[in-house]
Amino acid sequence: MPNQFSKIAKESASKTNRQLKDDLARVLPMSDRRLNELLPSKQDKERAAELMAIVNGAANHNRKVTKLIENIDQLAGVTVKLLSHLT
């Protein structure tokens, strides 16, 4: 018998994926297809959203740089993917 929460979990995951995709599409000049090519996994999309939250946050420049340095291991891959699209 399936877990009683599996349907809710699938619906929540789907909704989260749509929200991440919408957020990324709003700030990145690319099609959905290209976005999915660059960031195929949910983890890539989540990291891109985290990167955007840091960059677009209210913190001053130095704090943003510090936050990026603190998270470089998690954000480096998605940063390179996104910047390679823009150049």
N, CA, C and O of each residue as an XYZ file, in Angstrom:
348
protein
N       0.851     -1.183      0.000
C       0.000      0.000      0.000
C       0.895      1.245      0.000
O       1.857      1.316      0.766
N       0.581      2.229     -0.859
C       1.387      3.441     -0.919
C       1.263      4.254      0.369
O       0.267      4.181      1.089
N       2.283      5.004      0.620
C       2.297      5.910      1.763
C       1.129      6.888      1.631
O       0.833      7.363      0.534
N       0.475      7.183      2.738
C      -0.698      8.070      2.707
C      -0.359      9.486      2.248
O      -1.246     10.247      1.859
N       0.912      9.832      2.294
C       1.314     11.186      1.925
C       1.930     11.270      0.531
O       2.317     12.355      0.096
N       2.030     10.129     -0.183
C       2.708     10.169     -1.481
C       2.030     11.079     -2.490
O       2.720     11.776     -3.233
N       0.723     11.098     -2.542
C       0.030     11.967     -3.499
C       0.289     13.431     -3.156
O       0.568     14.237     -4.044
N       0.197     13.775     -1.884
C       0.441     15.159     -1.444
C       1.885     15.553     -1.741
O       2.146     16.668     -2.192
N       2.824     14.638     -1.489
C       4.237     14.921     -1.742
C       4.489     15.170     -3.226
O       5.220     16.093     -3.585
N       3.886     14.351     -4.091
C       4.059     14.538     -5.537
C       3.474     15.868     -5.997
O       4.077     16.577     -6.802
N       2.301     16.195     -5.482
C       1.670     17.472     -5.847
C       2.517     18.649     -5.373
O       2.690     19.628     -6.099
N       3.042     18.549     -4.154
C       3.881     19.621     -3.606
C       5.165     19.772     -4.407
O       5.589     20.891     -4.697
N       5.781     18.659     -4.765
C       7.007     18.705     -5.561
C       6.738     19.340     -6.920
O       7.529     20.148     -7.406
N       5.631     18.974     -7.520
C       5.271     19.531     -8.823
C       5.049     21.042     -8.720
O       5.507     21.807     -9.569
N       4.351     21.452     -7.684
C       4.089     22.881     -7.480
C       5.392     23.639     -7.246
O       5.591     24.723     -7.793
N       6.277     23.068     -6.435
C       7.572     23.699     -6.158
C       8.384     23.828     -7.438
O       8.986     24.872     -7.691
N       8.404     22.774     -8.243
C       9.138     22.817     -9.509
C       8.592     23.902    -10.426
O       9.364     24.623    -11.058
N       7.277     24.026    -10.507
C       6.674     25.072    -11.342
C       7.042     26.459    -10.821
O       7.347     27.359    -11.605
N       7.014     26.633     -9.495
C       7.351     27.932     -8.921
C       8.815     28.284     -9.187
O       9.125     29.419     -9.549
N       9.717     27.313     -9.009
C      11.130     27.566     -9.288
C      11.332     27.924    -10.749
O      12.063     28.858    -11.076
N      10.685     27.179    -11.615
C      10.805     27.427    -13.045
C      10.283     28.820    -13.390
O      10.908     29.539    -14.170
N       9.150     29.203    -12.820
C       8.588     30.526    -13.074
C       9.509     31.625    -12.564
O       9.717     32.629    -13.246
N      10.064     31.440    -11.361
C      10.977     32.432    -10.795
C      12.216     32.600    -11.659
O      12.648     33.721    -11.928
N      12.789     31.480    -12.095
C      13.980     31.545    -12.935
C      13.671     32.183    -14.286
O      14.448     32.997    -14.784
N      12.556     31.818    -14.867
C      12.184     32.362    -16.176
C      11.958     33.869    -16.108
O      12.200     34.582    -17.081
N      11.498     34.345    -14.969
C      11.225     35.770    -14.816
C      12.505     36.593    -14.867
O      12.493     37.710    -15.383
N      13.608     36.066    -14.344
C      14.830     36.862    -14.263
C      15.897     36.469    -15.277
O      16.870     37.198    -15.471
N      15.721     35.335    -15.915
C      16.714     34.900    -16.884
C      16.135     34.985    -18.291
O      15.045     34.474    -18.548
N      16.854     35.623    -19.194
C      16.353     35.775    -20.556
C      16.541     34.502    -21.383
O      17.425     34.438    -22.237
N      15.704     33.486    -21.126
C      15.807     32.246    -21.892
C      14.477     31.524    -21.902
O      13.614     31.756    -21.056
N      14.332     30.658    -22.862
C      13.103     29.878    -22.984
C      13.065     28.772    -21.934
O      14.086     28.422    -21.342
N      11.872     28.229    -21.716
C      11.733     27.100    -20.795
C      12.608     25.934    -21.227
O      13.241     25.275    -20.402
N      12.636     25.687    -22.535
C      13.440     24.578    -23.043
C      14.913     24.773    -22.722
O      15.586     23.850    -22.265
N      15.411     25.985    -22.965
C      16.831     26.281    -22.688
C      17.107     26.210    -21.190
O      18.151     25.704    -20.778
N      16.194     26.703    -20.383
C      16.353     26.644    -18.936
C      16.447     25.200    -18.468
O      17.282     24.876    -17.624
N      15.609     24.340    -19.000
C      15.653     22.928    -18.630
C      16.907     22.239    -19.139
O      17.376     21.281    -18.523
N      17.454     22.703    -20.243
C      18.723     22.161    -20.738
C      19.872     22.552    -19.813
O      20.731     21.732    -19.490
N      19.876     23.805    -19.397
C      20.947     24.293    -18.523
C      20.826     23.750    -17.100
O      21.825     23.408    -16.467
N      19.603     23.677    -16.614
C      19.350     23.272    -15.234
C      18.363     22.112    -15.216
O      17.196     22.298    -14.868
N      18.816     20.921    -15.587
C      17.885     19.806    -15.740
C      17.324     19.257    -14.433
O      16.206     18.742    -14.416
N      18.063     19.354    -13.361
C      17.599     18.740    -12.111
C      16.936     19.761    -11.192
O      17.164     20.967    -11.289
N      16.124     19.241    -10.317
C      15.468     20.093     -9.316
C      16.532     20.781     -8.453
O      16.387     21.948     -8.087
N      17.587     20.055     -8.139
C      18.656     20.616     -7.317
C      19.311     21.806     -8.018
O      19.602     22.815     -7.375
N      19.545     21.701     -9.323
C      20.104     22.830    -10.073
C      19.185     24.041     -9.992
O      19.646     25.163     -9.785
N      17.894     23.813    -10.155
C      16.929     24.914    -10.101
C      16.886     25.542     -8.712
O      16.787     26.762     -8.581
N      16.960     24.708     -7.675
C      16.962     25.224     -6.300
C      18.213     26.060     -6.037
O      18.147     27.116     -5.409
N      19.345     25.575     -6.523
C      20.591     26.328     -6.327
C      20.581     27.634     -7.108
O      21.096     28.648     -6.637
N      20.001     27.612     -8.290
C      19.874     28.853     -9.064
C      18.984     29.846     -8.319
O      19.273     31.043     -8.289
N      17.912     29.351     -7.724
C      17.026     30.217     -6.946
C      17.760     30.782     -5.733
O      17.583     31.949     -5.384
N      18.578     29.958     -5.097
C      19.370     30.427     -3.949
C      20.366     31.498     -4.390
O      20.529     32.516     -3.717
N      21.022     31.268     -5.512
C      21.958     32.246     -6.054
C      21.255     33.570     -6.333
O      21.757     34.636     -5.975
N      20.104     33.495     -6.967
C      19.349     34.713     -7.271
C      18.897     35.420     -6.001
O      18.884     36.649     -5.945
N      18.528     34.655     -4.988
C      18.101     35.267     -3.726
C      19.249     36.052     -3.100
O      19.041     37.134     -2.552
N      20.451     35.508     -3.183
C      21.613     36.215     -2.629
C      21.881     37.479     -3.436
O      22.033     38.561     -2.870
N      21.938     37.343     -4.738
C      22.276     38.476     -5.599
C      21.208     39.568     -5.543
O      21.534     40.755     -5.542
N      19.948     39.175     -5.498
C      18.859     40.157     -5.499
C      18.431     40.590     -4.104
O      17.510     41.394     -3.963
N      19.076     40.077     -3.086
C      18.709     40.392     -1.704
C      19.011     41.833     -1.338
O      19.649     42.568     -2.092
N      18.540     42.213     -0.170
C      18.687     43.595      0.286
C      20.049     43.876      0.919
O      20.364     45.028      1.218
N      20.850     42.848      1.123
C      22.155     43.039      1.765
C      23.058     43.909      0.890
O      22.872     44.014     -0.322
N      24.037     44.525      1.544
C      24.967     45.350      0.768
C      25.911     44.450     -0.041
O      25.946     43.233      0.139
N      26.650     45.069     -0.910
C      27.523     44.338     -1.829
C      28.489     43.408     -1.088
O      28.630     42.243     -1.461
N      29.146     43.904     -0.060
C      30.125     43.098      0.660
C      29.482     41.880      1.319
O      30.074     40.801      1.345
N      28.296     42.047      1.840
C      27.600     40.916      2.473
C      27.203     39.879      1.423
O      27.284     38.677      1.679
N      26.780     40.327      0.260
C      26.440     39.404     -0.827
C      27.666     38.596     -1.239
O      27.588     37.382     -1.423
N      28.802     39.284     -1.381
C      30.038     38.593     -1.750
C      30.403     37.562     -0.682
O      30.784     36.437     -1.006
N      30.288     37.939      0.566
C      30.584     37.014      1.657
C      29.668     35.802      1.615
O      30.125     34.672      1.786
N      28.381     36.027      1.389
C      27.413     34.929      1.321
C      27.729     34.001      0.145
O      27.616     32.782      0.272
N      28.117     34.563     -0.980
C      28.493     33.739     -2.128
C      29.746     32.915     -1.825
O      29.819     31.739     -2.181
N      30.716     33.523     -1.178
C      31.931     32.788     -0.813
C      31.602     31.651      0.147
O      32.137     30.551      0.015
N      30.732     31.909      1.103
C      30.337     30.880      2.067
C      29.654     29.695      1.390
O      29.723     28.572      1.891
N      29.004     29.931      0.267
C      28.229     28.895     -0.411
C      28.812     28.480     -1.760
O      28.112     27.884     -2.579
N      30.076     28.786     -1.996
C      30.666     28.550     -3.314
C      30.609     27.091     -3.729
O      30.389     26.803     -4.905
N      30.799     26.163     -2.800
C      30.768     24.737     -3.162
C      29.420     24.331     -3.740
O      29.364     23.534     -4.677
N      28.346     24.865     -3.199
C      27.011     24.505     -3.664
C      26.581     25.294     -4.901
O      25.795     24.800     -5.709
N      27.086     26.504     -5.048
C      26.576     27.392     -6.088
C      27.470     27.530     -7.318
O      27.038     28.087     -8.327
N      28.688     27.044     -7.257
C      29.636     27.245     -8.357
C      29.143     26.639     -9.667
O      29.198     27.294    -10.708
N      28.669     25.416     -9.630
C      28.243     24.746    -10.852
C      27.119     25.468    -11.563
O      27.174     25.694    -12.772
N      26.094     25.831    -10.799
C      24.948     26.510    -11.410
C      25.342     27.921    -11.858
O      24.800     28.425    -12.842
N      26.259     28.551    -11.162
C      26.725     29.880    -11.557
C      27.404     29.815    -12.912
O      27.144     30.649    -13.780
N      28.271     28.830    -13.101
C      28.965     28.683    -14.381
C      27.959     28.393    -15.495
O      28.071     28.952    -16.586
N      26.990     27.536    -15.235
C      25.970     27.217    -16.251
C      25.214     28.474    -16.671
O      25.026     28.724    -17.862
N      24.784     29.258    -15.695
C      23.992     30.443    -16.014
C      24.820     31.510    -16.720
O      24.364     32.116    -17.690
N      26.027     31.737    -16.235
C      26.865     32.758    -16.859
C      27.294     32.350    -18.256
O      27.450     33.205    -19.127
N      27.485     31.063    -18.483
C      27.865     30.614    -19.832
C      26.734     30.890    -20.825
O      26.987     31.115    -22.008
N      25.509     30.872    -20.352
C      24.375     31.183    -21.228
C      24.341     32.659    -21.587
O      23.937     33.025    -22.690
N      24.762     33.502    -20.661
C      24.677     34.941    -20.863
C      25.817     35.488    -21.710
O      25.738     36.619    -22.190
N      26.870     34.710    -21.900
C      28.022     35.226    -22.658
C      28.044     34.665    -24.059
O      28.940     34.987    -24.839
